[in-house]
Amino acid sequence: MEMEKTDIKSLTLKELEQVLLEMGEKKFRAKQIYQWLHQRLVCDFGEMTNLSSSLREALGERFFLTCLEPVEVRISQIDGTRKYLFGLADGHVIESVWMQYRHGNSVCISTQVGCRMGCRFCASTLDGLERSLTVSEMLDQVYRIQVLTGERVSHIVLMGSGEPLDNYDGVLKFVHMVSGSGGLNISQRNITISTCGIVPGIRRLAGEKLQITLALSLHASSDEVRRELMPVARSYCLEEVLDACREYFAMTGRRMTFEYSLVKGVNDSPREAMALAKLLGGHCGHVNLIPVNPVQERGYAQPDQAAVRQFQGILEKQGLTVTVRREMGRDIQGACGQLRKSFLNQREGG
């Protein structure tokens, strides 16, 4: 019976050293292999030229190498944003986005195939959750984009399809590996994890003492509106979520980001802005306003510029730090889940 192969790219350096010692190889070989995988970003054991051909052959027999293939690539004519639809080994597809900013190149990756959180304004969740991604599938979104663009990635946002804290162990391992000196060595301060508010996950993450930025998808100033927009709010009320955020700041010293998608006629009124300011008074963090990307299946619309500016002005008058997210890649279905959804619709229709 053929031995089931191990996912080599999901192994830490320590784990790889252990496996190679079991194979009768010297420990230093693990470091060489790890560099090929996580710094030189090769897709084939045959490319590992400082290893003997017998070791390369043995690696091929024992391990498989996750290497994502782009199924579709869209490049924005407006701002150069690139959206990648990657095919996985089991036939699923996931999305990643590459964005250029003055401060460097940022990649937004998916952590799951689909999502079970059900947020009403997000296309990722329309078909539910298929499965969580492996560590190698998360890493390789960053690696492939770096190879395909020929540009160094300096910032990573875990804000694509999926709820990162619903894939907790995988995401934690991903952060350690992508920020480690043996890998791309991306500063943890340049990594953002976005959550819709899974309280046990936030508290657990606080204890990890990471230097990442935690972003909370808030999107409402009352439990009533939040439950309408985000089914997860039925499990955790705002008071519980914001308590966990306070604890996160107290334990890590890292300021939070509060994401607020502005939906026309739902949560964009001056009254909502005042309620939000009151809710977040005393929290260490800033508010990131996101004029919602229209999702055809939901019938949600974006407020006009004047309404966005008015909302921002009210928050700032109340002493909050506010940014309005620059819209990227709208002409290429840049928002979470949109490209995957249209691809799946075409595949089913075709």
LOKEBA-412797 format. One line per field, with one value per residue: chain; y, x, z of N, C-alpha, C in turn. Coordinates in steps of 0.1 Angstrom, whole numbers, m for minus. Last residue first. Layout:
N
kette <- A_... .
n.c2 <- Y_... .
n.c1 <- X_... .
n.c3 <- Z_... .
ca.c2 <- Y_... .
ca.c1 <- X_... .
ca.c3 <- Z_... .
c.c2 <- Y_... .
c.c1 <- X_... .
c.c3 <- Z_... .
REM end
This chain:
350
kette <- A_A_A_A_A_A_A_A_A_A_A_A_A_A_A_A_A_A_A_A_A_A_A_A_A_A_A_A_A_A_A_A_A_A_A_A_A_A_A_A_A_A_A_A_A_A_A_A_A_A_A_A_A_A_A_A_A_A_A_A_A_A_A_A_A_A_A_A_A_A_A_A_A_A_A_A_A_A_A_A_A_A_A_A_A_A_A_A_A_A_A_A_A_A_A_A_A_A_A_A_A_A_A_A_A_A_A_A_A_A_A_A_A_A_A_A_A_A_A_A_A_A_A_A_A_A_A_A_A_A_A_A_A_A_A_A_A_A_A_A_A_A_A_A_A_A_A_A_A_A_A_A_A_A_A_A_A_A_A_A_A_A_A_A_A_A_A_A_A_A_A_A_A_A_A_A_A_A_A_A_A_A_A_A_A_A_A_A_A_A_A_A_A_A_A_A_A_A_A_A_A_A_A_A_A_A_A_A_A_A_A_A_A_A_A_A_A_A_A_A_A_A_A_A_A_A_A_A_A_A_A_A_A_A_A_A_A_A_A_A_A_A_A_A_A_A_A_A_A_A_A_A_A_A_A_A_A_A_A_A_A_A_A_A_A_A_A_A_A_A_A_A_A_A_A_A_A_A_A_A_A_A_A_A_A_A_A_A_A_A_A_A_A_A_A_A_A_A_A_A_A_A_A_A_A_A_A_A_A_A_A_A_A_A_A_A_A_A_A_A_A_A_A_A_A_A_A_A_A_A_A_A_A_A_A_A_A_A_A_A_A_A_A_A_A_A_A_A_A_A .
n.c2 <- 264_268_262_281_305_303_302_329_344_337_346_373_379_374_407_429_432_430_449_475_478_480_496_525_532_536_563_565_582_584_604_627_636_644_619_612_633_628_603_611_629_613_596_615_623_599_577_542_514_488_454_431_406_398_419_440_468_473_501_520_516_531_522_537_525_523_518_532_555_550_533_542_568_564_550_570_588_572_569_595_598_565_540_515_516_535_519_508_507_487_492_478_490_478_483_484_463_454_429_431_452_445_423_435_449_428_417_438_437_413_418_439_428_392_363_351_369_377_361_373_406_423_418_422_449_460_450_460_489_498_479_470_454_433_442_433_434_432_413_403_380_367_349_360_369_346_341_362_357_332_338_357_365_387_386_396_398_405_417_424_441_431_409_413_385_364_343_321_322_341_343_350_327_312_325_325_298_291_306_293_267_273_286_291_309_332_339_331_336_354_378_387_390_407_417_435_431_411_421_410_394_384_357_356_367_349_326_334_339_314_297_300_287_261_255_252_247_262_245_241_253_273_291_306_332_343_361_385_403_413_395_368_340_322_303_304_294_279_302_324_344_376_403_419_449_466_500_525_531_500_476_444_413_388_356_329_295_265_228_206_198_216_248_277_311_341_373_406_435_470_492_510_507_482_454_422_389_356_322_302_298_271_266_239_218_188_158_133_109_111_134_128_109_126_141_122_115_138_160_196_220_223_218_212_189_196_226_252_276_298_308_306_282_261_266_267_240_227_237_228_200_196_196_170_143_114_95_101_112_136_146_151_171_192_197_208_231_245_232_222_228_217_190_169_135_108_75_48_22_m12 .
n.c1 <- m219_m230_m209_m191_m204_m205_m177_m171_m186_m173_m147_m152_m163_m148_m143_m139_m131_m140_m126_m133_m123_m97_m102_m109_m95_m114_m109_m103_m102_m101_m125_m137_m160_m152_m150_m177_m185_m169_m179_m204_m198_m185_m207_m224_m209_m207_m235_m234_m241_m266_m277_m287_m275_m265_m246_m232_m212_m191_m196_m170_m157_m136_m120_m110_m85_m79_m88_m118_m131_m159_m174_m201_m200_m197_m220_m239_m232_m238_m265_m272_m264_m265_m258_m269_m289_m287_m259_m234_m201_m184_m158_m134_m112_m81_m64_m29_m13_m8_m16_m34_m50_m61_m76_m94_m108_m119_m136_m154_m165_m180_m198_m212_m224_m227_m225_m245_m255_m234_m233_m249_m249_m271_m287_m270_m265_m290_m289_m267_m253_m236_m218_m193_m170_m145_m114_m81_m50_m17_8_26_13_5_m14_m36_m51_m62_m82_m99_m106_m119_m141_m155_m153_m157_m148_m114_m83_m50_m22_12_32_41_56_74_84_101_98_118_135_124_88_64_54_52_34_11_6_m1_m25_m40_m43_m57_m82_m103_m118_m103_m107_m132_m134_m116_m95_m80_m52_m28_6_33_52_65_84_76_68_43_48_61_41_20_31_33_7_m4_12_2_m23_m14_0_m20_m52_m84_m115_m143_m168_m195_m217_m222_m219_m197_m185_m199_m214_m234_m241_m222_m218_m198_m186_m171_m147_m121_m101_m85_m70_m52_m39_m8_8_38_42_33_17_5_m10_m23_m37_m58_m72_m96_m99_m116_m112_m98_m78_m57_m71_m65_m71_m75_m64_m63_m44_m45_m42_m63_m79_m77_m67_m66_m71_m67_m75_m60_m27_m20_2_16_27_41_43_68_81_90_104_125_139_148_165_183_195_207_214_210_213_190_160_143_131_109_93_89_104_111_132_119_106_119_147_147_141_164_183_173_176_203_211_207_211_188_171_145_146_157_135_116_130_131_104_98_115_103_69_51_37_52_47_24_31_13_9_23_5_8 .
n.c3 <- m169_m145_m129_m138_m132_m104_m98_m107_m89_m65_m69_m70_m44_m20_m12_m41_m68_m95_m110_m104_m78_m68_m37_m20_11_40_59_95_125_160_179_189_179_154_142_139_122_99_90_82_62_43_36_25_3_m13_m6_4_m17_m10_m12_m24_m24_m48_m54_m33_m34_m7_15_27_56_80_108_138_161_197_227_239_247_227_212_218_209_182_176_180_160_137_139_134_108_92_82_82_62_41_28_50_56_78_98_120_141_153_184_194_216_241_249_270_264_239_248_265_247_232_251_253_227_230_250_239_216_220_201_187_170_155_134_114_107_102_124_145_143_150_178_190_174_156_131_122_129_127_140_136_152_141_159_178_203_226_231_244_223_213_233_228_202_205_221_202_171_152_127_122_106_112_95_98_105_128_121_91_73_66_49_69_90_107_105_94_84_108_125_108_105_131_132_112_124_147_136_119_129_127_100_80_44_19_34_54_66_49_50_34_15_m11_m38_m72_m92_m94_m90_m65_m49_m53_m42_m15_m7_m11_5_31_27_21_44_62_46_51_59_36_29_41_18_m4_6_17_1_m2_24_39_59_70_75_83_69_37_12_24_44_42_17_19_4_4_m5_m8_6_11_m10_m24_m43_m37_m45_m32_m38_m34_m45_m54_m54_m63_m46_m49_m60_m80_m73_m87_m78_m88_m83_m90_m107_m106_m130_m141_m123_m135_m126_m135_m127_m117_m107_m85_m57_m44_m20_m24_m4_5_m2_m28_m28_m10_m26_m46_m31_m23_m48_m56_m28_m29_m42_m58_m60_m81_m75_m60_m70_m66_m44_m27_m13_12_15_1_5_33_39_29_47_71_68_67_93_102_78_77_85_88_113_104_90_111_125_107_105_130_128_107_102_74_51_31_31_38_31_16_26_8_m8_0 .
ca.c2 <- 259_271_254_266_301_304_291_317_345_334_331_366_382_364_393_426_432_423_435_470_476_469_490_514_535_527_558_564_576_584_591_623_629_655_627_604_631_640_604_600_634_624_590_607_633_605_586_556_522_499_465_443_411_389_417_426_463_469_487_521_509_531_521_532_535_518_521_520_548_559_531_528_565_572_543_558_592_577_557_589_606_578_552_519_505_533_529_503_516_488_495_479_486_485_476_491_466_468_430_420_452_456_421_425_456_437_409_434_448_414_407_441_438_405_372_343_362_386_357_363_395_422_418_408_440_462_448_445_483_503_484_472_458_437_437_441_427_441_416_418_384_378_344_352_379_353_331_361_369_333_329_361_353_388_391_387_403_394_421_414_443_444_407_418_397_373_356_323_312_344_338_361_338_308_322_338_306_286_309_307_269_267_292_282_297_325_334_337_328_345_373_393_378_409_406_435_436_414_417_421_397_399_361_351_373_363_326_330_349_325_298_305_301_268_256_263_242_260_255_236_240_268_284_292_329_334_349_374_396_422_398_383_345_333_299_309_298_279_291_314_337_361_399_408_442_457_487_519_539_512_484_458_420_401_365_343_306_277_241_212_191_202_239_264_300_330_360_396_422_459_481_512_519_493_466_434_401_367_334_298_307_275_270_250_226_202_166_146_110_99_133_138_105_115_148_129_105_134_149_183_216_218_220_225_188_191_212_244_266_296_307_319_295_262_264_279_250_225_239_242_206_195_208_180_152_126_92_95_99_128_143_141_158_186_192_196_220_240_242_218_231_232_195_183_146_118_88_56_34_0 .
ca.c1 <- m213_m239_m222_m188_m201_m217_m185_m165_m190_m188_m150_m147_m171_m158_m142_m143_m121_m146_m122_m136_m137_m100_m92_m115_m95_m107_m119_m98_m110_m93_m120_m124_m161_m156_m138_m168_m192_m168_m165_m203_m206_m178_m195_m229_m213_m195_m227_m238_m231_m260_m271_m294_m280_m274_m259_m233_m225_m191_m198_m182_m156_m149_m118_m122_m91_m79_m75_m111_m122_m152_m160_m197_m203_m187_m208_m240_m231_m224_m256_m276_m257_m271_m249_m261_m289_m300_m269_m245_m213_m189_m173_m139_m126_m88_m73_m42_m15_m4_m6_m24_m43_m52_m66_m84_m101_m110_m125_m147_m157_m169_m188_m205_m213_m232_m217_m237_m265_m237_m224_m255_m239_m260_m293_m276_m254_m285_m301_m268_m263_m234_m231_m204_m180_m156_m128_m92_m63_m29_0_26_18_15_m3_m26_m45_m52_m70_m92_m100_m107_m131_m149_m155_m160_m161_m124_m96_m60_m35_2_26_34_42_72_76_105_98_108_138_136_100_71_56_61_48_18_9_11_m14_m37_m36_m44_m73_m92_m125_m103_m94_m131_m132_m127_m102_m93_m61_m41_m4_21_56_53_84_77_83_45_41_67_54_19_28_45_17_m10_15_15_m23_m23_7_m10_m40_m72_m104_m133_m164_m181_m213_m223_m231_m204_m177_m201_m202_m229_m251_m224_m231_m203_m199_m172_m160_m128_m110_m81_m82_m54_m50_m16_0_28_47_41_29_4_1_m25_m24_m57_m62_m92_m99_m109_m118_m107_m90_m55_m65_m71_m62_m83_m60_m71_m45_m48_m32_m52_m80_m73_m75_m58_m77_m60_m79_m71_m38_m20_m11_19_16_45_38_61_75_83_93_115_132_139_154_175_188_195_218_207_224_202_168_150_142_121_96_77_104_97_134_126_100_105_141_150_132_151_185_174_162_195_213_198_216_195_185_149_139_165_147_113_126_143_111_91_117_117_79_59_30_53_60_24_30_24_2_23_13_0 .
ca.c3 <- m181_m157_m127_m139_m146_m111_m95_m113_m103_m67_m67_m82_m56_m25_m8_m27_m58_m85_m111_m117_m80_m77_m46_m27_m3_32_50_81_115_148_174_194_192_164_145_147_135_106_94_92_73_49_42_37_13_m7_m14_6_m11_m18_m4_m26_m12_m42_m62_m36_m37_m21_12_19_43_74_93_130_152_183_220_233_257_236_212_220_223_189_174_188_174_140_141_147_118_96_78_94_72_47_26_41_56_64_98_106_141_142_175_191_202_238_238_271_277_240_238_271_258_226_246_265_231_219_252_251_215_219_210_196_179_166_145_122_110_93_111_143_140_136_169_188_183_169_137_112_138_118_144_131_151_143_148_175_189_227_222_252_232_206_231_241_205_197_227_215_178_166_128_127_107_112_101_95_91_129_126_104_73_76_43_58_80_100_110_100_75_97_130_112_93_126_142_111_111_148_146_114_127_140_104_93_56_22_22_54_65_56_47_43_28_m3_m25_m62_m91_m96_m102_m77_m49_m58_m56_m22_m6_m17_m10_27_31_11_31_64_53_43_62_45_23_43_31_m5_m1_26_5_m11_19_28_49_70_70_92_75_50_16_12_43_53_22_16_12_m1_5_m15_1_21_m9_m16_m42_m38_m44_m38_m31_m39_m35_m58_m49_m72_m45_m54_m50_m79_m73_m83_m82_m81_m90_m81_m107_m97_m122_m150_m123_m132_m131_m129_m134_m126_m109_m99_m62_m53_m24_m24_m16_7_11_m24_m37_m6_m13_m49_m38_m13_m40_m63_m37_m23_m33_m65_m48_m82_m85_m53_m74_m67_m55_m32_m28_7_21_2_m8_26_44_23_33_69_70_55_85_106_88_71_85_75_111_113_83_100_132_112_93_125_139_106_107_85_64_32_36_33_41_16_24_20_m9_0 .
c.c2 <- 244_265_256_258_286_300_291_305_333_334_328_351_374_366_385_411_427_421_426_456_471_467_480_509_523_531_549_559_576_576_593_610_623_649_638_612_623_639_617_601_624_629_601_601_626_615_593_565_536_507_475_455_424_395_409_423_448_463_484_507_511_525_520_533_528_529_515_525_536_552_541_526_551_569_550_550_580_581_561_577_600_585_565_531_510_522_526_514_512_497_497_482_489_480_484_483_472_472_444_422_442_456_432_423_447_445_418_426_446_425_409_431_440_415_386_352_354_380_366_359_385_410_416_407_426_452_449_442_468_498_489_477_461_441_442_434_436_432_427_422_399_381_355_348_372_363_338_352_368_345_330_351_354_375_391_394_393_401_408_417_432_447_420_415_401_386_367_337_313_334_341_356_349_319_319_336_319_294_304_311_284_269_286_286_286_313_327_331_337_337_364_389_383_396_409_423_435_419_421_415_408_403_376_357_369_370_341_331_346_337_308_307_307_283_264_265_254_254_252_247_234_255_280_284_314_328_338_361_385_415_406_387_360_340_310_306_303_282_291_301_327_356_384_404_431_449_479_505_531_519_497_466_435_408_378_349_318_287_253_225_197_195_225_255_287_318_350_383_413_446_470_501_521_507_477_446_413_380_346_310_302_286_275_254_238_210_180_150_122_101_121_137_115_110_138_135_111_123_145_172_203_215_215_227_201_191_208_229_258_287_304_319_307_276_266_278_263_236_238_246_221_201_208_193_164_135_103_92_92_113_134_137_147_172_186_189_207_229_237_230_228_237_210_190_159_129_99_70_43_12 .
c.c1 <- m212_m233_m230_m200_m198_m215_m199_m173_m183_m191_m164_m150_m166_m164_m153_m143_m126_m137_m128_m132_m141_m115_m99_m105_m100_m107_m111_m109_m102_m100_m111_m118_m148_m157_m140_m155_m182_m174_m163_m189_m204_m185_m187_m217_m217_m199_m216_m230_m236_m250_m264_m289_m288_m281_m269_m247_m224_m204_m197_m185_m169_m147_m132_m118_m102_m84_m76_m98_m115_m143_m152_m182_m198_m188_m197_m227_m231_m222_m242_m267_m260_m263_m255_m253_m282_m301_m282_m256_m222_m202_m177_m154_m131_m103_m77_m51_m29_m6_m1_m13_m32_m44_m56_m73_m90_m102_m115_m134_m149_m160_m176_m194_m205_m221_m222_m230_m257_m248_m228_m246_m245_m251_m282_m282_m259_m274_m296_m279_m263_m244_m227_m217_m193_m168_m138_m105_m74_m42_m11_18_19_21_8_m14_m34_m44_m59_m80_m92_m99_m118_m139_m147_m162_m166_m137_m106_m74_m44_m11_16_28_34_58_72_97_102_109_128_140_112_85_64_64_57_32_17_16_m1_m25_m32_m36_m59_m80_m115_m112_m95_m118_m130_m124_m113_m100_m75_m48_m16_12_45_57_70_77_85_60_42_61_62_32_27_42_28_0_7_17_m9_m24_m1_m3_m30_m61_m92_m123_m154_m179_m198_m219_m233_m217_m186_m195_m205_m217_m245_m231_m233_m215_m205_m186_m160_m142_m116_m90_m76_m66_m53_m27_m8_21_35_46_39_17_m2_m12_m27_m43_m61_m81_m94_m110_m110_m114_m101_m68_m65_m63_m69_m74_m71_m68_m53_m49_m34_m42_m67_m72_m69_m66_m69_m67_m71_m75_m48_m31_m10_7_21_33_41_54_66_75_84_102_122_131_143_163_179_188_205_211_221_213_182_160_150_133_109_80_92_97_121_128_107_100_126_145_134_141_171_175_162_181_206_199_207_201_194_164_143_159_156_126_124_141_124_99_111_120_93_68_39_45_60_36_31_20_13_17_12_9 .
c.c3 <- m182_m169_m140_m138_m147_m126_m103_m111_m111_m82_m70_m81_m68_m38_m14_m25_m44_m73_m101_m120_m93_m79_m55_m37_m11_17_40_72_102_137_162_189_197_178_156_151_144_120_103_98_85_62_49_44_26_5_m6_m3_m8_m10_m13_m17_m13_m30_m55_m42_m40_m24_m3_12_36_60_87_115_143_174_207_227_252_246_220_221_227_204_182_188_183_154_144_150_132_106_83_91_84_58_33_40_45_64_83_106_127_142_163_181_200_224_236_260_277_253_238_261_263_236_239_261_244_223_242_254_227_219_209_206_189_175_157_135_119_94_100_129_138_133_154_178_180_179_151_118_131_127_133_134_147_142_151_163_188_213_222_244_240_214_224_240_218_200_219_221_192_173_143_128_112_114_100_102_88_115_127_109_87_76_53_52_68_89_101_106_81_87_118_117_98_113_136_120_109_135_145_123_122_140_118_99_68_35_26_41_66_54_56_40_39_11_m18_m48_m81_m97_m105_m90_m62_m58_m61_m37_m15_m18_m17_12_27_14_20_51_54_52_53_49_33_37_31_7_m2_19_11_m8_10_21_37_57_70_88_84_56_30_16_28_52_32_22_9_9_m2_m4_m5_18_1_m15_m34_m35_m46_m35_m39_m31_m41_m46_m55_m67_m54_m54_m56_m69_m72_m84_m78_m87_m82_m89_m98_m97_m114_m142_m133_m134_m126_m135_m127_m134_m120_m101_m77_m61_m32_m29_m13_m6_13_m11_m33_m15_m8_m37_m41_m19_m29_m56_m44_m33_m25_m55_m51_m70_m85_m62_m66_m70_m55_m44_m35_m8_18_5_m9_11_36_26_26_54_67_56_72_97_90_82_79_74_98_113_91_93_121_118_97_114_135_116_106_89_76_45_38_38_34_26_25_17_3_0 .
REM end
